[in-house]
Amino acid sequence: MTAEGFLEGRRLQMARGVLLQCIMGGYPPSRFYGSDDGDLALVADPKQIHRLPWSHPPRALAICDADELSGESSPLSTRGQLKAVVARYAAHGLAPVVATELEFFVFAANPDPTQPFRPPVGLDGRREDGQSAFSVSSNNGLRPFFTEVYECMAALGLPRDTFMHEMGVSQFEINLLHGDPLLLADQTFLFKHLLKEVALKHGLTVVCMAKPLAQTPGSSMHIHQSVVELDSGRNVFSDEAGEPTAVFRHFIGGQQAGMADFTALFAPNVNSYHRLCHPFASPNNACWSHDNRSAGLRIPASSPAARRVENRLPGADANPYLAIAASLAAGLYGIENRLEPSAAIQGEFEVPENLSLPCTLHAALERLKRSHLAKELFGSEFIEGYIASKSLELTSFFDEITPWERRVLAAQA
C-alpha cells in the first residue's frame, strides 16, 4: 500500500483463504475457509508500524490483525489466537510472561537448492568447519553482517539479551528479553524478517529451517514461560517462601497434557522431525526436569522471582504466534483443571510411553486430528483448516523422490 493510502486510513482487505495458504502457494478446499472465500480486514497494530532501516528507498512494515468484516478477530488468525489466549489468562487476573530463544544458520548464497548449504567464506578466506561454538571470535568473518543486524534491531526497537555462536556450523542464537507474549511474538517475527533481509544485502542466506544440515544440531525456538498476577506482578509460580506453588505444578501438568496433541503446531514441517529424531538437546518428549536439557520441559536454574518453564519442543521454523499460543493455552488448561504433572526426571532416563511425542509430521497431524483438546482451545475451524493446509504440504513432499532413495534403494533387488 502507498504511504498516502495508509495514512488516509484506507482499509486493506484480503481473501480469507490466504490465512490457510500452504508453503508451496496452494490452498486446501474452500470449505475450510468459507465457500465464498470472502474478505478479511487487515487492521494495523499502531504499536507495530516500523520504518525498515535496511530498505533503500524507504519502506515501512505494519503488523496487522486479521479481522472479519463484522469486526471480530478471525479464528484463522494465529495472532488473533494468541490474543485470545492472553485474554483468557486476564479473566483469571493473570498475565503470562514469555521469552524466546531463536537459533538460525548463516550460510553462503545457495542459488541451487539441490546443493547442500555451506558456511560463508570468512575474512581469513576459509569456511568455518564447526569448531567455533561459543567462541568470542567465531563471527569475525560475518562482522559486517552482524553489525548491521544490531543496528537494525536498535532502529526497530528490538531489545536483545545475549547473542552467541551455537553448536552448529555457522549457527547462532539470540535471546530476546522476556515480556508480553504478543509483543514477543511480534518481535520474533520481525527479527526473522530482519535477518533474512539484511543477509541478502550481504550476499548471505539466513536459514530458519529446523534442520538444514545433516549430522549437525538443529535450530530451536525455546519458549520460556512464567505467569504473574495482573495487579501485583508477582510470579505465581513461587510462594512467599520462594518455594514452587500448586499453580506451577498445574501449569507443567497442562503442558504435558497438550504437548503430544500440539506437536504439529510446534513442529510444523517435514524437516522439523529431522531435528527431533536426532535430538542434540532437542528432546522429543513431554518429560519435565530441573535444568536437564534432555527433557522437553526444562525448569532453568533461577531465583524464585524468575521461576519459569522452558518449552524446548518448538523449532526455529515454528510460527511464533501459534507456538506461544499453544504452549500458554496448554499451561492455562492445566491451571484451570488442576492437573498434576508426572514425577520430575533427572540424569539419563527412558521416556515413558505416555510422555513420548509423534516423530513424523504425518503422525503429528493424525494426533492433532483426534485431539478434542486442540479443538476446545483453538476452535474446530482453525484446527481443521491447519490440518488441511499441512496435509497438502505433506503430500507435496511425498510427491518427490530424495537423493537418498536414488542412492541407496535403486540397486536393491
TORMARLUM-591790 format. One record per residue (C-alpha): residue number from 1; x, y negated, z. Coordinates in nm, 3 decimals, always signed. Layout:
BEGIN
   vexza        c1        c2        c3
     NUM         X         Y         Z
...
! end
This chain:
BEGIN
   vexza        c1        c2        c3
       1    +0.000    +0.000    +0.000
       2    +0.122    -0.353    -0.064
       3    +0.213    -0.563    +0.238
       4    -0.057    -0.810    +0.136
       5    -0.324    -0.539    +0.130
       6    -0.214    -0.405    +0.464
       7    -0.213    -0.746    +0.631
       8    -0.559    -0.820    +0.490
       9    -0.686    -0.514    +0.677
      10    -0.776    -0.323    +0.362
      11    -0.889    +0.027    +0.458
      12    -0.682    +0.314    +0.326
      13    -0.877    +0.633    +0.261
      14    -0.756    +0.982    +0.181
      15    -0.922    +1.308    +0.084
      16    -0.997    +1.521    +0.389
      17    -0.835    +1.828    +0.236
      18    -0.490    +1.665    +0.235
      19    -0.462    +1.746    +0.607
      20    -0.459    +2.115    +0.511
      21    -0.223    +2.084    +0.215
      22    +0.035    +2.362    +0.232
      23    +0.408    +2.301    +0.195
      24    +0.411    +2.407    -0.174
      25    +0.144    +2.147    -0.251
      26    -0.167    +2.366    -0.287
      27    -0.484    +2.379    -0.082
      28    -0.698    +2.650    +0.077
      29    -1.060    +2.683    -0.040
      30    -1.268    +2.371    +0.015
      31    -1.491    +2.542    +0.272
      32    -1.209    +2.489    +0.522
      33    -1.224    +2.110    +0.496
      34    -1.578    +2.043    +0.374
      35    -1.706    +2.143    +0.035
      36    -1.746    +1.778    -0.073
      37    -1.382    +1.702    +0.017
      38    -1.488    +1.359    +0.134
      39    -1.260    +1.084    +0.254
      40    -1.093    +1.012    +0.584
      41    -0.981    +0.668    +0.700
      42    -0.612    +0.623    +0.782
      43    -0.604    +0.381    +1.075
      44    -0.261    +0.240    +1.156
      45    -0.149    +0.250    +1.518
      46    -0.048    -0.111    +1.587
      47    +0.234    +0.012    +1.814
      48    +0.381    +0.227    +1.537
      49    +0.435    -0.011    +1.246
      50    +0.804    -0.021    +1.157
      51    +1.026    -0.204    +0.913
      52    +1.256    +0.066    +0.772
      53    +1.610    -0.060    +0.832
      54    +1.772    +0.171    +0.576
      55    +1.546    +0.060    +0.290
      56    +1.650    -0.197    +0.027
      57    +1.429    -0.354    -0.100
      58    +1.237    -0.380    +0.229
      59    +0.967    -0.126    +0.310
      60    +0.760    -0.056    +0.618
      61    +0.603    +0.259    +0.761
      62    +0.286    +0.275    +0.967
      63    +0.193    +0.588    +1.162
      64    -0.182    +0.636    +1.125
      65    -0.464    +0.823    +1.289
      66    -0.683    +1.022    +1.051
      67    -1.042    +0.933    +1.144
      68    -1.370    +1.045    +0.997
      69    -1.557    +0.764    +0.823
      70    -1.807    +0.779    +1.110
      71    -1.527    +0.666    +1.344
      72    -1.429    +0.973    +1.546
      73    -1.093    +1.143    +1.514
      74    -1.077    +1.415    +1.251
      75    -1.047    +1.761    +1.409
      76    -0.797    +1.845    +1.132
      77    -0.553    +1.576    +1.251
      78    -0.264    +1.707    +1.461
      79    -0.206    +1.358    +1.606
      80    -0.575    +1.348    +1.698
      81    -0.546    +1.691    +1.860
      82    -0.258    +1.568    +2.078
      83    -0.453    +1.257    +2.181
      84    -0.745    +1.480    +2.281
      85    -0.519    +1.698    +2.500
      86    -0.378    +1.391    +2.676
      87    -0.735    +1.266    +2.734
      88    -0.826    +1.598    +2.897
      89    -0.539    +1.552    +3.143
      90    -0.659    +1.197    +3.215
      91    -1.005    +1.330    +3.303
      92    -0.830    +1.513    +3.591
      93    -0.641    +1.199    +3.698
      94    -0.321    +1.339    +3.548
      95    -0.075    +1.240    +3.275
      96    +0.170    +1.476    +3.107
      97    +0.527    +1.362    +3.050
      98    +0.743    +1.522    +2.781
      99    +1.083    +1.500    +2.617
     100    +1.201    +1.672    +2.301
     101    +1.543    +1.810    +2.213
     102    +1.582    +1.828    +1.836
     103    +1.857    +2.025    +1.665
     104    +1.946    +1.982    +1.298
     105    +2.218    +2.057    +1.043
     106    +2.406    +1.805    +0.829
     107    +2.516    +1.962    +0.501
     108    +2.674    +1.853    +0.177
     109    +2.432    +1.782    -0.107
     110    +2.263    +2.104    -0.219
     111    +2.111    +2.048    -0.566
     112    +2.085    +2.424    -0.636
     113    +1.857    +2.595    -0.379
     114    +1.986    +2.938    -0.488
     115    +2.322    +2.849    -0.333
     116    +2.390    +2.856    +0.044
     117    +2.418    +2.533    +0.239
     118    +2.775    +2.414    +0.303
     119    +2.911    +2.165    +0.555
     120    +3.027    +1.835    +0.410
     121    +3.391    +1.756    +0.342
     122    +3.536    +1.566    +0.638
     123    +3.783    +1.278    +0.644
     124    +4.064    +1.535    +0.652
     125    +3.944    +1.680    +0.321
     126    +3.828    +2.005    +0.481
     127    +3.491    +2.158    +0.566
     128    +3.406    +2.242    +0.924
     129    +3.446    +2.613    +1.000
     130    +3.236    +2.644    +1.314
     131    +3.489    +2.566    +1.586
     132    +3.364    +2.220    +1.677
     133    +3.081    +2.293    +1.922
     134    +3.063    +2.020    +2.188
     135    +3.389    +1.868    +2.061
     136    +3.438    +1.494    +2.111
     137    +3.597    +1.471    +1.765
     138    +3.362    +1.706    +1.581
     139    +3.170    +1.441    +1.389
     140    +3.466    +1.231    +1.270
     141    +3.401    +1.325    +0.910
     142    +3.041    +1.210    +0.949
     143    +3.111    +0.892    +1.143
     144    +2.972    +0.651    +0.877
     145    +2.654    +0.857    +0.862
     146    +2.607    +0.872    +1.240
     147    +2.693    +0.504    +1.280
     148    +2.402    +0.415    +1.050
     149    +2.175    +0.667    +1.227
     150    +2.245    +0.497    +1.561
     151    +2.188    +0.152    +1.411
     152    +1.859    +0.259    +1.254
     153    +1.743    +0.420    +1.578
     154    +1.806    +0.095    +1.762
     155    +1.623    -0.104    +1.494
     156    +1.321    +0.128    +1.520
     157    +1.322    +0.118    +1.900
     158    +1.408    +0.487    +1.935
     159    +1.592    +0.528    +2.266
     160    +1.827    +0.825    +2.281
     161    +1.967    +1.011    +2.576
     162    +2.251    +1.237    +2.457
     163    +2.381    +1.327    +2.113
     164    +2.613    +1.624    +2.067
     165    +2.755    +1.878    +1.828
     166    +2.572    +2.206    +1.875
     167    +2.684    +2.569    +1.832
     168    +2.627    +2.599    +1.457
     169    +2.848    +2.483    +1.172
     170    +2.777    +2.109    +1.127
     171    +2.481    +2.141    +1.367
     172    +2.386    +1.856    +1.601
     173    +2.132    +1.784    +1.873
     174    +1.963    +1.472    +2.004
     175    +1.776    +1.445    +2.333
     176    +1.503    +1.182    +2.329
     177    +1.410    +1.013    +2.657
     178    +1.106    +1.152    +2.839
     179    +0.777    +0.967    +2.826
     180    +0.419    +0.967    +2.697
     181    +0.353    +1.274    +2.477
     182    +0.206    +1.077    +2.185
     183    +0.497    +0.834    +2.191
     184    +0.749    +1.121    +2.196
     185    +0.574    +1.295    +1.907
     186    +0.583    +0.971    +1.708
     187    +0.950    +0.920    +1.793
     188    +1.040    +1.277    +1.696
     189    +0.859    +1.236    +1.362
     190    +1.029    +0.901    +1.297
     191    +1.370    +1.039    +1.389
     192    +1.341    +1.332    +1.148
     193    +1.232    +1.095    +0.871
     194    +1.520    +0.859    +0.955
     195    +1.775    +1.141    +0.946
     196    +1.676    +1.259    +0.601
     197    +1.658    +0.908    +0.452
     198    +1.994    +0.796    +0.590
     199    +2.156    +1.125    +0.485
     200    +2.052    +1.067    +0.124
     201    +2.226    +0.728    +0.129
     202    +2.547    +0.904    +0.233
     203    +2.525    +1.187    -0.019
     204    +2.432    +1.436    +0.254
     205    +2.143    +1.670    +0.324
     206    +1.987    +1.694    +0.669
     207    +1.802    +2.022    +0.722
     208    +1.549    +2.084    +0.999
     209    +1.479    +2.444    +0.899
     210    +1.469    +2.679    +1.195
     211    +1.745    +2.899    +1.049
     212    +1.928    +2.757    +0.745
     213    +2.245    +2.969    +0.783
     214    +2.277    +3.344    +0.838
     215    +2.470    +3.466    +1.143
     216    +2.456    +3.117    +1.292
     217    +2.240    +2.976    +1.571
     218    +1.914    +2.826    +1.454
     219    +1.765    +2.486    +1.530
     220    +1.509    +2.438    +1.804
     221    +1.282    +2.163    +1.928
     222    +1.269    +2.239    +2.300
     223    +0.986    +2.060    +2.482
     224    +1.040    +1.951    +2.844
     225    +0.712    +1.903    +3.029
     226    +0.603    +1.766    +3.365
     227    +0.274    +1.628    +3.495
     228    +0.226    +1.319    +3.711
     229    -0.064    +1.158    +3.890
     230    -0.208    +0.873    +3.686
     231    -0.234    +0.640    +3.984
     232    +0.090    +0.705    +4.171
     233    +0.320    +0.851    +3.906
     234    +0.409    +1.135    +4.147
     235    +0.526    +1.458    +3.987
     236    +0.257    +1.710    +4.083
     237    +0.499    +1.999    +4.029
     238    +0.668    +1.914    +4.363
     239    +0.519    +1.863    +4.709
     240    +0.633    +1.613    +4.974
     241    +0.893    +1.857    +5.098
     242    +1.034    +1.895    +4.746
     243    +0.902    +2.249    +4.702
     244    +0.716    +2.380    +4.394
     245    +0.337    +2.337    +4.411
     246    +0.048    +2.560    +4.314
     247    -0.011    +2.327    +4.015
     248    +0.343    +2.405    +3.900
     249    +0.272    +2.779    +3.914
     250    -0.062    +2.740    +3.738
     251    +0.098    +2.534    +3.459
     252    +0.350    +2.813    +3.398
     253    +0.069    +3.068    +3.409
     254    -0.115    +2.875    +3.140
     255    +0.199    +2.851    +2.926
     256    +0.237    +3.227    +2.947
     257    -0.130    +3.283    +2.863
     258    -0.103    +3.074    +2.547
     259    +0.243    +3.144    +2.404
     260    +0.160    +3.457    +2.203
     261    -0.165    +3.312    +2.070
     262    +0.009    +2.985    +1.979
     263    +0.331    +3.129    +1.832
     264    +0.219    +3.036    +1.479
     265    +0.185    +2.674    +1.596
     266    +0.534    +2.669    +1.747
     267    +0.698    +2.873    +1.467
     268    +0.503    +2.773    +1.155
     269    +0.714    +2.906    +0.869
     270    +0.853    +3.235    +0.741
     271    +1.202    +3.109    +0.818
     272    +1.105    +3.034    +1.180
     273    +1.125    +3.403    +1.266
     274    +1.484    +3.440    +1.147
     275    +1.571    +3.213    +1.438
     276    +1.360    +3.413    +1.683
     277    +1.463    +3.762    +1.573
     278    +1.833    +3.681    +1.617
     279    +1.790    +3.473    +1.929
     280    +2.124    +3.297    +2.006
     281    +1.946    +3.146    +2.311
     282    +1.621    +3.109    +2.111
     283    +1.412    +3.358    +2.309
     284    +1.102    +3.513    +2.160
     285    +0.925    +3.589    +2.488
     286    +0.686    +3.437    +2.741
     287    +0.903    +3.514    +3.045
     288    +0.998    +3.232    +3.279
     289    +1.311    +3.174    +3.479
     290    +1.509    +2.923    +3.680
     291    +1.782    +2.796    +3.448
     292    +1.807    +3.108    +3.229
     293    +1.825    +3.036    +2.857
     294    +1.712    +3.388    +2.772
     295    +1.360    +3.306    +2.892
     296    +1.103    +3.141    +2.669
     297    +1.005    +2.919    +2.961
     298    +1.303    +2.776    +3.149
     299    +1.297    +2.567    +3.465
     300    +1.609    +2.347    +3.433
     301    +1.809    +2.267    +3.745
     302    +1.682    +1.930    +3.866
     303    +1.573    +1.721    +4.160
     304    +1.215    +1.777    +4.287
     305    +1.105    +1.449    +4.124
     306    +1.228    +1.578    +3.787
     307    +1.091    +1.933    +3.818
     308    +0.975    +2.039    +3.471
     309    +0.904    +2.332    +3.243
     310    +1.105    +2.369    +2.922
     311    +0.927    +2.550    +2.638
     312    +1.211    +2.696    +2.430
     313    +0.999    +2.860    +2.160
     314    +0.935    +2.573    +1.912
     315    +1.178    +2.535    +1.625
     316    +1.301    +2.216    +1.462
     317    +1.058    +2.293    +1.179
     318    +0.752    +2.265    +1.405
     319    +0.506    +1.976    +1.373
     320    +0.589    +1.774    +1.688
     321    +0.228    +1.661    +1.740
     322    +0.094    +2.015    +1.717
     323    +0.372    +2.184    +1.915
     324    +0.343    +1.936    +2.203
     325    -0.038    +1.955    +2.195
     326    -0.035    +2.336    +2.204
     327    +0.217    +2.356    +2.487
     328    +0.039    +2.096    +2.702
     329    -0.305    +2.244    +2.629
     330    -0.186    +2.584    +2.750
     331    -0.045    +2.431    +3.068
     332    -0.368    +2.245    +3.143
     333    -0.567    +2.563    +3.079
     334    -0.357    +2.729    +3.349
     335    -0.415    +2.441    +3.591
     336    -0.791    +2.438    +3.531
     337    -0.822    +2.816    +3.571
     338    -0.559    +2.851    +3.846
     339    -0.366    +3.111    +3.652
     340    -0.074    +3.274    +3.830
     341    +0.247    +3.342    +3.636
     342    +0.441    +3.664    +3.629
     343    +0.741    +3.700    +3.857
     344    +1.039    +3.489    +3.752
     345    +1.322    +3.677    +3.581
     346    +1.695    +3.620    +3.627
     347    +2.007    +3.758    +3.461
     348    +1.984    +4.031    +3.200
     349    +1.627    +4.157    +3.156
     350    +1.399    +4.355    +2.929
     351    +1.090    +4.174    +2.806
     352    +0.770    +4.337    +2.932
     353    +0.531    +4.427    +2.651
     354    +0.266    +4.184    +2.775
     355    +0.516    +3.896    +2.755
     356    +0.653    +3.973    +2.409
     357    +0.556    +3.748    +2.118
     358    +0.486    +3.801    +1.747
     359    +0.808    +3.832    +1.547
     360    +0.680    +3.755    +1.195
     361    +0.459    +3.483    +1.054
     362    +0.207    +3.747    +0.946
     363    +0.183    +3.888    +1.299
     364    +0.161    +3.539    +1.449
     365    -0.124    +3.438    +1.216
     366    -0.310    +3.762    +1.294
     367    -0.274    +3.689    +1.665
     368    -0.396    +3.332    +1.613
     369    -0.689    +3.462    +1.409
     370    -0.804    +3.675    +1.705
     371    -0.748    +3.402    +1.965
     372    -1.058    +3.278    +2.144
     373    -0.833    +3.051    +2.350
     374    -0.700    +2.868    +2.042
     375    -1.050    +2.800    +1.912
     376    -1.165    +2.691    +2.256
     377    -0.882    +2.439    +2.292
     378    -0.847    +2.315    +1.933
     379    -1.180    +2.397    +1.768
     380    -1.263    +2.658    +1.507
     381    -1.236    +2.417    +1.215
     382    -0.875    +2.328    +1.290
     383    -0.759    +2.682    +1.369
     384    -0.931    +2.842    +1.070
     385    -0.802    +2.570    +0.837
     386    -0.448    +2.602    +0.972
     387    -0.454    +2.979    +0.922
     388    -0.586    +2.938    +0.568
     389    -0.308    +2.694    +0.476
     390    -0.032    +2.905    +0.635
     391    -0.166    +3.220    +0.468
     392    -0.120    +3.052    +0.130
     393    +0.242    +2.979    +0.221
     394    +0.300    +3.339    +0.331
     395    +0.151    +3.471    +0.007
     396    +0.377    +3.240    -0.192
     397    +0.679    +3.377    -0.006
     398    +0.579    +3.736    -0.081
     399    +0.550    +3.643    -0.450
     400    +0.930    +3.605    -0.463
     401    +1.198    +3.876    -0.453
     402    +1.502    +3.784    -0.246
     403    +1.870    +3.836    -0.337
     404    +1.895    +4.089    -0.050
     405    +1.630    +4.308    -0.211
     406    +1.803    +4.300    -0.550
     407    +2.146    +4.359    -0.395
     408    +2.055    +4.641    -0.155
     409    +1.745    +4.811    -0.295
     410    +1.799    +4.810    -0.671
     411    +2.038    +5.105    -0.656
     412    +1.815    +5.317    -0.435
     413    +1.669    +5.634    -0.583
! end
